[in-house]
Amino acid sequence: MSYALGMRIKELRQEHKISQEQMANVLETTRQRYSRIENGQVDISFMMIKKAADYLGVSTSDITSAEEEKKELVTLFREKDSGEDVINSVEKIQEILKVFHAHEKLYHQMKVRGGFED
């Protein structure tokens, strides 16, 4: 299972101020297994997604669309921080990578011109 899918379910659960225990009961599973679902450690069936969507008052596509969204770096952060903190961290990393790439490109241009020796 994708971490993005579990994260989306968690976001919706928290928006609705529902506990993990309540969601576990709705999905007819244990709180521990439900926690692993949110963390992307175990698979979730479509029937469970459907039950969660019905309980949360959203469509299944509201949950499964998380798979389609481009969150490559965001999904690498398995932190307890808020989604906004993760997004800010990812934006900083992307900025650092752009600067690094620019420096790398400059280094190679200078090397080609004979400005640098290894």
Secondary structure, DSSP 8 states (H G I E B T S, - for coil): --HHHHHHHHHHHHHTT--HHHHHHHTTS-HHHHHHHHTTSS---HHHHHHHHHHHT--HHHHHHHHHS--TTGGG---SS-HHHHHHHHHHHHHHHHHHHHHHHHHHHHHHTT----
